[in-house]
Amino acid sequence: MAPFDRPRTGGSPPAIAAGDTWWYAAVAGEAAGSFSARIRIRMRRACLAAVVLLTVAYAGLVLTTTGRRWGDAALAGRLTDPAVARFLREHPSLQGIGTLSLALAVLLIVALGVLRKRYAYLGAALGTVAAALLAAELLQRYAPGPRYVDAAGLTAPGGFPSSPAVLAAGLALGLALVVPHRLRGAAVGLGTLWAIALGAYSIASGRHRPGDVIAADLLVLAAFAALVALLARKGRVRPAPRHGLPPQRLLVTVPLALLALGGLAAGAYLLGDCLPAATGPLPVDLPRTAHRCGQALAAGTGAAVALVLLGLLRHVDLDPGTAPYRITHPVAEDPFPEEHDHEIS
């Protein structure tokens, strides 16, 4: 037997038949030092870290007065920034284009999953996006925090996290499950750049605060880290060839890394100058600085989330392959069907 083979907990192993390999794959995945166990632990930690960061963002940007005033200042800053006002005035159809791009992105990921016949992974990716959207809606409606009033005087649910940003980021990261391993970095990188652009427009148009977009990215990272941990628990991951990064991946990964580092660094630098006091009027220049700070932090967080997931999956192949313990011929129940009374000397 293999060093890690052992009976299942609570019963004896099932009878071995031709092609019956699920039990052996499960045993290999449950081994303490196996590849699947390492990936499962890694993804669980990433999911926990994303949830902790999401909680910190919620406590700081929603539950505190300073955080709420910073978000309000970022929304007001879009009106005082002439570059943003001119861009929105010259491109009034961007909102419709963004909605259309979301629909096309759903069709694209479905088409890729169907063409590659990856129906289980396609369903897992879409199910994870749907679960993240449901979690976002529940947080918007039932999480403690201030309630905003719309133009009609009705109480509107909060926008933390942003549902469109959750959908965009979820579709971008979901490409990791339906594209080949060698194209994963390029596909997820391009999808992330598209999701960052949609998030930047939602902040510039005043539909969402920067914290809503940041929370959406963290929520999606937690959801997909939990999904990969579940796939590793089922033995659906395997090591990938350790080759260098291909040129097409570098063309996307390097700009994504620069965007993550530059956005987070610029946002952290501007944050010290645009945090408003808990009470009192806002300085004249603070809203514009807060808007630019929020845009930088949202873009940097979106890029960092994609890089973290790609880094965690760098040497992980999610493509279904041949099981390492596959039995390709029938197994005789009785190895000595003719002579039952025999002696091995």
Backbone hydrogen bonds, N-H to C=O, Kabsch-Sander energy under -0.5 kcal/mol:
donor,donor_aa,acceptor,acceptor_aa,energy
5,D,2,A,-1.5
11,G,8,R,-1.4
19,G,327,I,-1.5
20,D,17,A,-2.2
21,T,19,G,-1.2
25,A,21,T,-2.1
26,A,22,W,-2.1
27,V,23,W,-2.3
28,A,24,Y,-2.4
29,G,25,A,-2.0
30,E,26,A,-1.6
31,A,27,V,-0.8
34,S,31,A,-1.3
38,R,34,S,-2.0
39,I,35,F,-2.2
40,R,36,S,-2.4
41,I,37,A,-2.3
42,R,38,R,-2.3
43,M,39,I,-2.6
44,R,40,R,-2.1
45,R,41,I,-2.1
46,A,42,R,-2.0
47,C,43,M,-2.5
48,L,44,R,-2.4
49,A,45,R,-2.6
50,A,46,A,-2.3
51,V,47,C,-2.2
52,V,48,L,-2.3
53,L,49,A,-2.5
54,L,50,A,-2.4
55,T,51,V,-2.3
56,V,52,V,-2.4
57,A,53,L,-2.6
58,Y,54,L,-2.3
59,A,55,T,-2.7
60,G,56,V,-2.5
61,L,57,A,-2.6
62,V,58,Y,-1.8
63,L,58,Y,-1.5
68,R,64,T,-1.9
69,R,65,T,-2.4
70,W,66,T,-2.1
71,G,67,G,-2.1
72,D,68,R,-2.4
73,A,69,R,-2.3
74,A,70,W,-2.2
75,L,71,G,-1.9
76,A,72,D,-2.4
77,G,73,A,-2.0
78,R,74,A,-0.7
78,R,75,L,-0.7
79,L,76,A,-1.1
80,T,76,A,-0.7
81,D,77,G,-1.0
85,A,81,D,-2.3
86,R,82,P,-2.4
87,F,83,A,-2.0
88,L,84,V,-2.5
89,R,85,A,-1.9
90,E,86,R,-2.1
91,H,87,F,-1.2
94,L,91,H,-1.1
97,I,93,S,-1.9
98,G,94,L,-2.5
99,T,95,Q,-2.0
100,L,96,G,-2.3
101,S,97,I,-2.4
102,L,98,G,-1.7
103,A,99,T,-1.7
104,L,100,L,-2.4
105,A,101,S,-2.3
106,V,102,L,-1.8
107,L,103,A,-1.9
108,L,104,L,-2.3
109,I,105,A,-2.3
110,V,106,V,-2.0
111,A,107,L,-2.6
112,L,108,L,-2.5
113,G,109,I,-2.0
114,V,110,V,-2.4
115,L,111,A,-2.8
116,R,112,L,-2.0
117,K,114,V,-0.9
118,R,113,G,-2.8
119,Y,117,K,-0.6
122,L,118,R,-2.3
123,G,119,Y,-2.5
124,A,120,A,-2.1
125,A,121,Y,-2.6
126,L,122,L,-2.6
127,G,123,G,-2.3
128,T,124,A,-2.2
129,V,125,A,-2.1
130,A,126,L,-2.4
131,A,127,G,-2.4
132,A,128,T,-2.4
133,L,129,V,-2.4
134,L,130,A,-2.4
135,A,131,A,-2.5
136,A,132,A,-2.4
137,E,133,L,-2.4
138,L,134,L,-2.3
139,L,135,A,-2.3
140,Q,136,A,-2.4
141,R,137,E,-1.8
142,Y,138,L,-2.8
143,A,139,L,-1.4
148,Y,156,A,-1.0
150,D,154,L,-2.7
153,G,150,D,-1.5
156,A,148,Y,-3.5
158,G,140,Q,-1.4
162,S,212,D,-1.8
166,V,162,S,-2.0
167,L,163,S,-2.4
168,A,164,P,-2.5
169,A,165,A,-2.6
170,G,166,V,-2.4
171,L,167,L,-2.2
172,A,168,A,-2.0
173,L,169,A,-2.5
174,G,170,G,-2.0
175,L,171,L,-0.8
175,L,172,A,-0.7
176,A,173,L,-1.5
177,L,174,G,-1.6
178,V,175,L,-0.9
179,V,175,L,-1.6
183,L,180,P,-1.0
184,R,181,H,-1.1
187,A,183,L,-2.4
188,V,184,R,-2.8
189,G,185,G,-2.2
190,L,186,A,-2.4
191,G,187,A,-2.4
192,T,188,V,-2.3
193,L,189,G,-2.2
194,W,190,L,-1.9
195,A,191,G,-2.3
196,I,192,T,-2.7
197,A,193,L,-2.0
198,L,194,W,-2.0
199,G,195,A,-2.3
200,A,196,I,-2.6
201,Y,197,A,-2.0
202,S,198,L,-2.2
203,I,199,G,-1.8
204,A,200,A,-2.5
205,S,201,Y,-2.6
206,G,203,I,-1.0
207,R,202,S,-1.6
208,H,202,S,-1.5
212,D,209,R,-0.7
213,V,209,R,-1.2
214,I,210,P,-2.3
215,A,211,G,-2.5
216,A,212,D,-1.6
217,D,213,V,-1.9
218,L,214,I,-1.9
219,L,215,A,-2.4
220,V,216,A,-2.2
221,L,217,D,-2.1
222,A,218,L,-2.2
223,A,219,L,-2.0
224,F,220,V,-2.5
225,A,221,L,-2.3
226,A,222,A,-2.0
227,L,223,A,-1.8
228,V,224,F,-2.4
229,A,225,A,-2.0
230,L,226,A,-1.9
231,L,227,L,-2.3
232,A,228,V,-2.5
233,R,229,A,-2.0
234,K,230,L,-1.5
235,G,232,A,-1.3
236,R,231,L,-2.9
238,R,317,D,-1.5
240,A,315,H,-1.8
243,H,241,P,-1.5
249,R,246,P,-0.7
250,L,246,P,-1.9
251,L,247,P,-2.1
252,V,249,R,-0.9
253,T,249,R,-3.2
254,V,250,L,-2.0
256,L,252,V,-1.7
257,A,253,T,-2.6
258,L,254,V,-2.5
259,L,255,P,-2.4
260,A,256,L,-2.3
261,L,257,A,-2.7
262,G,258,L,-2.8
263,G,259,L,-2.6
264,L,260,A,-2.2
265,A,261,L,-2.3
266,A,262,G,-2.7
267,G,263,G,-2.6
268,A,264,L,-2.4
269,Y,265,A,-2.1
270,L,266,A,-2.5
271,L,267,G,-1.9
272,G,268,A,-0.9
273,D,270,L,-1.1
274,C,270,L,-0.8
274,C,271,L,-0.8
275,L,271,L,-0.6
286,L,283,P,-0.5
289,T,285,D,-1.7
290,A,286,L,-2.8
291,H,287,P,-2.3
292,R,288,R,-2.1
293,C,289,T,-2.4
294,G,290,A,-2.6
295,Q,291,H,-2.3
296,A,292,R,-2.2
297,L,293,C,-2.5
298,A,294,G,-2.5
299,A,295,Q,-2.4
300,G,296,A,-2.5
301,T,297,L,-2.4
302,G,298,A,-2.2
303,A,299,A,-2.2
304,A,300,G,-2.4
305,V,301,T,-2.5
306,A,302,G,-1.7
307,L,303,A,-2.2
308,V,304,A,-2.5
309,L,305,V,-2.2
310,L,306,A,-2.5
311,G,307,L,-2.6
312,L,308,V,-2.3
313,L,309,L,-1.7
314,R,311,G,-1.0
316,V,313,L,-1.4
317,D,238,R,-3.2
317,D,315,H,-0.5
318,L,316,V,-0.6
326,R,323,A,-1.2
328,T,326,R,-0.6
332,A,330,P,-0.5
340,H,338,E,-0.6
342,H,340,H,-0.9
345,S,343,E,-0.7
